[in-house]
């Protein structure tokens, strides 16, 4: 029998890689509070990353957004209105944007996306900072 790895916040990802196992079942979840669903007036909520995908739930009300890993086509990290923003592109051209991350959250989200088995890597998107603002 192989001993199961128990991780706290994905800290033992290197151990699992050395053991030749995937971490999709062992990574657990990560939560980020104070996240805004960008472009929609839903207020703040909590974004949860899990091996089953992304899920955002409004702090007040019953609004919920879920994205399955099979529906994701790209994950991008960029500067947003309220800090940093995670943009998830999905099949069919739909994009869901989560705003309100801190700069230090990039490493955590990037590591989780790699270990969760979503099939996507987090890319830093370049934004135009010069030019005309029509």
Secondary structure as a PSIPRED ss2 file (coil, helix, strand):
# PSIPRED VFORMAT (PSIPRED V4.0)

   1 X C   1.000  0.000  0.000
   2 X C   1.000  0.000  0.000
   3 X C   1.000  0.000  0.000
   4 X C   1.000  0.000  0.000
   5 X C   1.000  0.000  0.000
   6 X C   1.000  0.000  0.000
   7 X C   1.000  0.000  0.000
   8 X C   1.000  0.000  0.000
   9 X C   1.000  0.000  0.000
  10 X C   1.000  0.000  0.000
  11 X C   1.000  0.000  0.000
  12 X C   1.000  0.000  0.000
  13 X H   0.000  1.000  0.000
  14 X H   0.000  1.000  0.000
  15 X H   0.000  1.000  0.000
  16 X H   0.000  1.000  0.000
  17 X H   0.000  1.000  0.000
  18 X H   0.000  1.000  0.000
  19 X H   0.000  1.000  0.000
  20 X C   1.000  0.000  0.000
  21 X C   1.000  0.000  0.000
  22 X C   1.000  0.000  0.000
  23 X C   1.000  0.000  0.000
  24 X C   1.000  0.000  0.000
  25 X C   1.000  0.000  0.000
  26 X C   1.000  0.000  0.000
  27 X C   1.000  0.000  0.000
  28 X C   1.000  0.000  0.000
  29 X C   1.000  0.000  0.000
  30 X E   0.000  0.000  1.000
  31 X E   0.000  0.000  1.000
  32 X E   0.000  0.000  1.000
  33 X E   0.000  0.000  1.000
  34 X E   0.000  0.000  1.000
  35 X E   0.000  0.000  1.000
  36 X E   0.000  0.000  1.000
  37 X E   0.000  0.000  1.000
  38 X C   1.000  0.000  0.000
  39 X C   1.000  0.000  0.000
  40 X C   1.000  0.000  0.000
  41 X C   1.000  0.000  0.000
  42 X C   1.000  0.000  0.000
  43 X C   1.000  0.000  0.000
  44 X E   0.000  0.000  1.000
  45 X E   0.000  0.000  1.000
  46 X E   0.000  0.000  1.000
  47 X E   0.000  0.000  1.000
  48 X E   0.000  0.000  1.000
  49 X E   0.000  0.000  1.000
  50 X E   0.000  0.000  1.000
  51 X C   1.000  0.000  0.000
  52 X C   1.000  0.000  0.000
  53 X E   0.000  0.000  1.000
  54 X E   0.000  0.000  1.000
  55 X E   0.000  0.000  1.000
  56 X E   0.000  0.000  1.000
  57 X E   0.000  0.000  1.000
  58 X E   0.000  0.000  1.000
  59 X C   1.000  0.000  0.000
  60 X C   1.000  0.000  0.000
  61 X C   1.000  0.000  0.000
  62 X C   1.000  0.000  0.000
  63 X C   1.000  0.000  0.000
  64 X E   0.000  0.000  1.000
  65 X E   0.000  0.000  1.000
  66 X E   0.000  0.000  1.000
  67 X E   0.000  0.000  1.000
  68 X C   1.000  0.000  0.000
  69 X H   0.000  1.000  0.000
  70 X H   0.000  1.000  0.000
  71 X H   0.000  1.000  0.000
  72 X E   0.000  0.000  1.000
  73 X E   0.000  0.000  1.000
  74 X E   0.000  0.000  1.000
  75 X E   0.000  0.000  1.000
  76 X E   0.000  0.000  1.000
  77 X E   0.000  0.000  1.000
  78 X E   0.000  0.000  1.000
  79 X E   0.000  0.000  1.000
  80 X E   0.000  0.000  1.000
  81 X C   1.000  0.000  0.000
  82 X C   1.000  0.000  0.000
  83 X E   0.000  0.000  1.000
  84 X E   0.000  0.000  1.000
  85 X E   0.000  0.000  1.000
  86 X E   0.000  0.000  1.000
  87 X E   0.000  0.000  1.000
  88 X E   0.000  0.000  1.000
  89 X E   0.000  0.000  1.000
  90 X E   0.000  0.000  1.000
  91 X H   0.000  1.000  0.000
  92 X H   0.000  1.000  0.000
  93 X H   0.000  1.000  0.000
  94 X C   1.000  0.000  0.000
  95 X E   0.000  0.000  1.000
  96 X E   0.000  0.000  1.000
  97 X E   0.000  0.000  1.000
  98 X E   0.000  0.000  1.000
  99 X E   0.000  0.000  1.000
 100 X E   0.000  0.000  1.000
 101 X E   0.000  0.000  1.000
 102 X C   1.000  0.000  0.000
 103 X C   1.000  0.000  0.000
 104 X C   1.000  0.000  0.000
 105 X H   0.000  1.000  0.000
 106 X H   0.000  1.000  0.000
 107 X H   0.000  1.000  0.000
 108 X H   0.000  1.000  0.000
 109 X H   0.000  1.000  0.000
 110 X H   0.000  1.000  0.000
 111 X H   0.000  1.000  0.000
 112 X H   0.000  1.000  0.000
 113 X H   0.000  1.000  0.000
 114 X H   0.000  1.000  0.000
 115 X H   0.000  1.000  0.000
 116 X C   1.000  0.000  0.000
 117 X C   1.000  0.000  0.000
 118 X C   1.000  0.000  0.000
 119 X C   1.000  0.000  0.000
 120 X C   1.000  0.000  0.000
 121 X C   1.000  0.000  0.000
 122 X E   0.000  0.000  1.000
 123 X E   0.000  0.000  1.000
 124 X E   0.000  0.000  1.000
 125 X C   1.000  0.000  0.000
 126 X C   1.000  0.000  0.000
 127 X C   1.000  0.000  0.000
 128 X C   1.000  0.000  0.000
 129 X C   1.000  0.000  0.000
 130 X C   1.000  0.000  0.000
 131 X C   1.000  0.000  0.000
 132 X C   1.000  0.000  0.000
 133 X C   1.000  0.000  0.000
 134 X C   1.000  0.000  0.000
